[in-house]
Structures are given as structure tokens and as C-alpha cells.
Amino acid sequence: EAQVTQNPRYLITVTGKKLTVTCSQNMNHEYMSWYRQDPGLGLRQIYYSMNVEVTDKGDVPEGYKVSRKEKRNFPLILESPSPNQTSLYFCASSLWFSGNQPQHFGDGTRLSIL
Amino acid sequence: DAKTTQPNSMESNEEEPVHLPCNHSTISGTDYIHWYRQLPSQGPEYVIHGLTSNVNNRMASLAIAEDRKSSTLILHRATLRDAAVYYCIDGGATNKLIFGTGTLLAVQP
């Protein structure tokens, strides 16, 4: 089944403890992206990747890192998490990025930083 | 910033058609109109997209105005599982989908 898989689905952790949210897709998609969703602010892009080894900042990249060493994986790294990074996170992918390509989203990761 | 305008909420009855409107008056001639929906506790889900002519798929139909300044997502027979937030998106951004606040659709049994 074609899908975008995120792990973990839920995580409660403490300030400053490094964490990684994994994202994997099995559709051989070139484009991948991370969004965060907050009440009243909607979905905002954090980072995106047009292809392997090509990543770039989205609208809210502060406090996050990403890597794209292989096509299927696009992990989101919080080196020193802070409470303002408590949010619902979504990974997305598409064959490539264009206005004509539908995007596939994962089921989300709910992070709580205490 | 979202470049589309949608009603905050709409209500429908089960098994009746639903017409969800969207205004995108600044859309450029080559940009697609996308619709996604987000069910409770899930990620956004692609519904349909189109450029100029009307589009149909197994989930919905998309009616695009001739001047392309507005479109309507049509769910032919609403079910309780169609209750979700529906996002209309101008596909003109270069690296992302720009989600607005969407329309919260409630479906009554």
C-alpha cells in the first residue's frame, strides 16, 4: 500500500532532550516536506526537500534540522526541543513538486515538550 | 498567506449533495486549484485538483468557473465519514501547499 509513515505518533518529552521524528515513503517520491499544525495558525511548512541531498527552509525552520540521505526517508530533528515546539507534525511527499502533483500526507506526530 | 477564501463552516444532511465554494480571484492562468480534506486526528488527504475544465474522480467533482476566480467542490452524496475540514488551495506556490483555515463540514444523520 502506498503510504507515508511517521514515527512516533505521539511523544511527550522534556526541554533540551534531542529527538528525531522519522518519515518514510514507499512511492519513490522525489519531493518531501514537513509541516506543523497549530490551532489558529493552520499548517505551516518547516523544511522541504526536492530530491536526495537537496533540502531547504520553509516558513518556520528555527529549531529544526532535516536530512535527506536517501530518497525514501526525511527525518525531522529537534536538537534542543523547547515548549514552543509542542505541536502536531505532518510529513508529506509527492512524485515531484509541481502545481499538478497531489501530495500524500502521513497520519501525524503529536509532540509535547514539557 | 492563503490566497483562497472559503466559508468557515457548512452543514449538510447525510446522503444529500454538498457544494463547498472557494474564491481564488488572484490565481494565475497556469496554477491548479487543489482540494484537500482533513478528517479528525488524521493528516490532510488529497481530494481533487483541476486547471480549467470540470474534473471528476471517485471522491468528488470539481466545478471551476469560466473566469477561474472561483470553484466548487461537490460531494455527490455526503456520508458521516465526509465530516472534515476541506481546504481549497491555489497551487501556485513554488515549494509548498499553502493551507488556509478551510471549511469545517458537519454532516447530520
Contacts between the chains, C-beta under 8 A, distances in Angstrom:
chain1	res1	chain2	res2	distance
A	4	B	43	7.8
A	33	B	95	7.8
A	33	B	96	6.4
A	42	B	2	7.7
A	42	B	99	5.1
A	42	B	100	6.6
A	42	B	101	6.0
A	43	B	44	7.2
A	43	B	97	7.7
A	43	B	99	4.1
A	45	B	95	7.6
A	45	B	96	4.3
A	48	B	95	5.3
A	48	B	96	6.4
A	50	B	95	7.6
A	56	B	95	7.0
A	58	B	95	7.5
A	58	B	96	6.2
A	59	B	96	7.8
A	90	B	43	4.9
A	90	B	44	7.0
A	92	B	43	7.8
A	92	B	44	7.7
A	92	B	97	7.8
A	97	B	94	7.9
A	97	B	95	6.0
A	99	B	30	7.6
A	99	B	31	5.4
A	99	B	32	4.5
A	99	B	34	7.9
A	99	B	91	3.5
A	99	B	92	6.4
A	100	B	32	5.6
A	100	B	49	7.3
A	100	B	51	7.9
A	100	B	91	7.4
A	102	B	34	7.4
A	102	B	46	4.0
A	102	B	49	6.5
A	103	B	36	8.0
A	103	B	44	7.8
A	103	B	46	6.5
A	103	B	97	6.3
A	104	B	46	7.0
A	105	B	43	3.5
A	105	B	44	4.8
A	105	B	45	6.9
A	106	B	43	5.4
A	107	B	42	5.8
A	107	B	43	5.3
A	108	B	41	7.6
A	108	B	42	7.1
A	108	B	43	5.2
